[in-house]
Amino acid sequence: MTSGQEIKLNKLLDHCDLFVRRPSDGGADRWATVCSLITSAKLNDVEPLAYLQHVLERMSGGHPMSELDQLLPWNWRPKTLN
């Protein structure tokens, strides 16, 4: 992760508390999930922006709900170029 990406990610994480405290319970739950995924990715030495992009692409592309555990940060592997 470049320093510019890390700065953007840290700013996002700094704002997570603000979003979690918003009046909307649904919005707070979503932001808590996003913050948890970003933190889990960092703890598992996964580049968070690439991870989130890939996971969102897979989920919107019809990834089976029964196989969501494959998309967790500790199971995820980045795409490889062939």
C-alpha positions in Angstrom: 0.0 0.0 0.0 1.4 3.4 -0.9 1.6 6.2 1.6 -1.2 8.1 -0.3 -3.5 5.1 0.0 -2.7 4.6 3.6 -3.5 8.3 4.3 -6.9 7.9 2.6 -7.6 4.7 4.4 -6.7 6.2 7.8 -8.9 9.2 7.1 -11.8 6.8 6.3 -11.1 4.9 9.5 -11.0 8.1 11.5 -14.4 9.0 10.2 -15.9 5.6 11.0 -16.7 6.7 14.5 -18.7 9.7 13.1 -20.7 7.5 10.8 -21.4 4.9 13.5 -22.9 7.6 15.7 -25.3 8.8 13.0 -29.0 8.7 13.8 -29.6 6.0 11.2 -29.2 2.5 12.7 -28.9 0.9 9.3 -26.2 3.4 8.2 -24.3 2.8 11.5 -24.4 -1.0 11.0 -23.1 -0.7 7.4 -20.3 1.6 8.4 -19.4 -0.7 11.4 -19.2 -3.6 8.9 -17.0 -1.6 6.5 -14.7 -0.5 9.3 -14.5 -4.1 10.6 -13.6 -5.4 7.1 -10.9 -2.8 6.6 -9.3 -3.4 10.0 -9.5 -7.2 9.5 -7.8 -6.8 6.1 -5.0 -4.8 7.6 -4.5 -7.3 10.5 -4.2 -10.1 7.9 -1.7 -8.2 5.8 -4.2 -7.7 3.0 -4.3 -4.4 1.0 -7.7 -3.1 2.1 -8.7 -1.2 -1.0 -7.9 -4.1 -3.4 -9.7 -6.4 -1.0 -12.9 -4.4 -0.7 -13.0 -3.8 -4.5 -12.6 -7.5 -5.2 -15.2 -8.6 -2.6 -17.8 -6.0 -3.8 -17.2 -7.2 -7.4 -17.7 -10.8 -6.4 -20.8 -10.1 -4.3 -22.5 -8.0 -7.0 -21.6 -10.7 -9.5 -23.6 -13.3 -7.7 -21.1 -15.0 -5.4 -23.0 -17.7 -3.5 -24.1 -16.7 0.0 -23.1 -20.3 1.2 -19.5 -19.5 0.2 -19.1 -16.0 1.9 -16.4 -17.4 4.1 -14.1 -17.5 1.1 -14.3 -13.7 1.0 -13.2 -13.1 4.6 -9.8 -11.4 4.8 -8.0 -14.4 6.3 -9.2 -16.6 3.4 -8.9 -14.1 0.6 -6.1 -14.1 -2.0 -5.5 -11.3 -4.5 -6.1 -11.9 -8.2 -3.0 -13.1 -10.0 -2.1 -12.1 -13.5 -1.6 -14.9 -15.9 
